[in-house]
Amino acid sequence: MSRARQMRRHARTMRRNGLQPVVLINGDERLPDLAIVLVGRALWRYRSELAPLYATSALVVGAAVLHFEHPGWWPYLLGFGTALASASAGIGERVGLTRRGERLYAALVAFAAGAWLASAVALGPLWTPLPQLLVCGAFVLALPWWAHRRRRARVRVDRQLAAWPDIARTIGLPGSAVQSAMADVWGWRARFALARGQTLADVTGKVPAIESALGTFRGAVRVMPTRDGKANRFELRVLDTDPHADAIAWPGPSVSSIAEPIDLGPFEDATAARVSFLRRHALIGGVAGSGKSGGINVLMGNLVACPDVVVWAVDLKRGMELQPWASCIDRLATTPEQARTLLRDAVAVLEARASALATQGRRVWEPSPDMPALVIVIDEYAELTDDAPDAIPDTDSIARRGRAVAVTLIAATQRPTQKAMGKGAVRSQMDVRMSFRVRERKDVDLILGQGMLNAGWHAHTLNAPGKFLISAPDHDVPRRARAYLLTDKTVTRTADHYADHRPELDTVSRTAIEEAHNGPSLDTAPDEGQADDSEAVLWDLLSTAPDEGCTVPHLVTATGRSRPWIYQRLRELADAGRVTQVSRGHWRSVTDDSP
Ligand SMILES: Nc1ncnc2c1ncn2[C@@H]1O[C@H](COP(=O)(O)OP(=O)(O)OP(=O)(O)O)[C@@H](O)[C@H]1O
């Protein structure tokens, strides 16, 4: 056995015994060799941190060689640097530069390196001020590299995985090997192959030992089977930070269609709590201050990003919670009277959709931008029961018959007692239950359903606002999740962003609402006359608008039409080059011709 191997084995034995290995140098070992090995190892180990230095050195060597051999190549090098910069900015996503900032950084580095190299090849790398420029530029451009969180996370993972063979031997899983690994915001996950005869149960039994060997906090490691179900594979999830330790900023909408499950926030193991709301009614409960409104904000942020959903909302606390979303809400009821009408219209919509489906021989309404789902969000349901009890049969009707026709309810309330829910069928029809913290143990069953407390759903132990348990067809074990938090600014920005892209209800639903208000129409095109009038009024307003344009709310009030109707007409007129958006939400005509 070589001397070096002997030393490594000795060092391992010492580590196993809890002792710190030290490098021993004796007379047999030549110092320069050992120093070179140590330096070489350090240069390799810290290759990520030293990458800017390596890149700079490569540039200098490249420039020196090319300056003497091919000084006329500089235009090609400049062109190549520029092309690389454009490609990084344009299609960098394909090589893993997922964020805009990363793409811009790569483009800047490519361009700066190309420009410096071209100049140094033409003039010589020592031509003043090229050396000074290189040192300063490399240092400044290295700062974002050193600070980059994802790079640092990846390096940490690489180092932990490099130590895996040692760890595996120490904890009694010799022979297991890493197959792939990925770092993310919370830590990393990796797929492992087990040695012959080892099983998932062996690994599960070693979790505390793995946590100790990796130096993580207790509870940071989860072991799972791999998706392909192979008995000799497992997946390791390692958390660097507790995902629930602090409020979690909303990363933006996770869906672009109601058919996709919405990401409400991470579970404790940092996997996303994704829930489908297509053809499902939802009940959200929890004491005051437990984060229900925060949960509704996450839902709203996702729903308004779906072009196949029309959102109606009832907020009898004078629109306090939902008003900030008003620009994306097709109808917002803030008084009992408005709530009654809104729910009556929703029933008319569901009935009209049901008969349209029956006529076409179809069973379900498939939401699309032309035939959107209708989602009715009701904040503080108990207020509706108290102030508009005559609307409860309508919510019952929607809860019982709305699924197939994609008319669904999302209701939030503190304690969904039979009284608070209006003694109807609404609660029993709720397929998705989200429970934030409750005060009393018995309230768990009120929100999540009979027997859930005994089955381990302990919503009374949730210890921070925004934490919740979710029970849904795709979530049947109690796992704590924490909802993302949207700041007021995020809500305003998101609502502004999507206000111009909200869909309008389909013709079947609109006609049903108009008939519910005006009685059955004898005309086959009931709204034609009104549409003509509204369009004339709209054009009048746009063509006489001042330079700063008319606001959309003004156009809504003056024409008496819905916000989506106004936006659709504005889009059509803008496409025809007849109107222009002067600034966000301000429009006027391009010419003053009449239509
Ligand atoms: N997901 C979250 N993460 C961190 N903090 C949160 C979260 N959601 C809410 N909070 C904090 O808790 C406070 C109360 O939240 P929220 O208003 O959503 O509660 P609520 O249950 O709707 O209360 P109420 O019934 O009185 O309206 C918020 O001001 C916020 O500071």
The ligand as a Tripos MOL2 file, in Angstrom:
@<TRIPOS>MOLECULE
LIG
   31    33     1     0     0
SMALL
NO_CHARGES

@<TRIPOS>ATOM
      1 N1        -48.7930   33.4680    4.1520 N.pl3     1 LIG1
      2 C1        -48.4140   34.3090    5.1100 C.ar      1 LIG1
      3 N2        -47.1380   34.3300    5.5230 N.ar      1 LIG1
      4 C2        -46.7450   35.1590    6.5100 C.ar      1 LIG1
      5 N3        -47.5670   36.0160    7.1460 N.ar      1 LIG1
      6 C3        -48.8470   36.0380    6.7850 C.ar      1 LIG1
      7 C4        -49.3480   35.1840    5.7580 C.ar      1 LIG1
      8 N4        -50.6670   35.4270    5.6090 N.ar      1 LIG1
      9 C5        -50.9700   36.3710    6.5010 C.ar      1 LIG1
     10 N5        -49.8950   36.7500    7.2080 N.ar      1 LIG1
     11 C6        -49.8240   37.7710    8.2720 C.3       1 LIG1
     12 O1        -50.9560   37.6390    9.1090 O.3       1 LIG1
     13 C7        -51.7360   38.8330    9.1120 C.3       1 LIG1
     14 C8        -53.2230   38.4810    9.0620 C.3       1 LIG1
     15 O2        -53.4770   37.7940    7.8660 O.3       1 LIG1
     16 P1        -54.8950   37.8120    7.1200 P.3       1 LIG1
     17 O3        -55.4730   39.1920    7.0880 O.co2     1 LIG1
     18 O4        -54.7250   37.1150    5.8420 O.co2     1 LIG1
     19 O5        -55.7300   36.9320    8.1280 O.3       1 LIG1
     20 P2        -57.2650   36.5630    8.0430 P.3       1 LIG1
     21 O6        -57.3570   35.1600    8.5110 O.co2     1 LIG1
     22 O7        -57.7980   36.8570    6.7050 O.co2     1 LIG1
     23 O8        -57.8830   37.5330    9.0900 O.3       1 LIG1
     24 P3        -59.3570   38.1740    9.0710 P.3       1 LIG1
     25 O9        -60.2980   37.0370    9.2260 O.co2     1 LIG1
     26 O10       -59.3090   39.1110   10.2350 O.co2     1 LIG1
     27 O11       -59.4720   38.8900    7.7560 O.co2     1 LIG1
     28 C9        -51.2770   39.6050    7.8860 C.3       1 LIG1
     29 O12       -51.3100   40.9810    8.0990 O.3       1 LIG1
     30 C10       -49.8680   39.1430    7.6490 C.3       1 LIG1
     31 O13       -48.9740   39.9620    8.3280 O.3       1 LIG1
@<TRIPOS>BOND
     1     1     2 1
     2     2     3 ar
     3     2     7 ar
     4     3     4 ar
     5     4     5 ar
     6     5     6 ar
     7     6     7 ar
     8     6    10 ar
     9     7     8 ar
    10     8     9 ar
    11     9    10 ar
    12    10    11 1
    13    11    12 1
    14    11    30 1
    15    12    13 1
    16    13    14 1
    17    13    28 1
    18    14    15 1
    19    15    16 1
    20    16    17 2
    21    16    18 1
    22    16    19 1
    23    19    20 1
    24    20    21 2
    25    20    22 1
    26    20    23 1
    27    23    24 1
    28    24    25 2
    29    24    26 1
    30    24    27 1
    31    28    29 1
    32    28    30 1
    33    30    31 1
@<TRIPOS>SUBSTRUCTURE
     1 LIG1         1 GROUP 0 **** ****
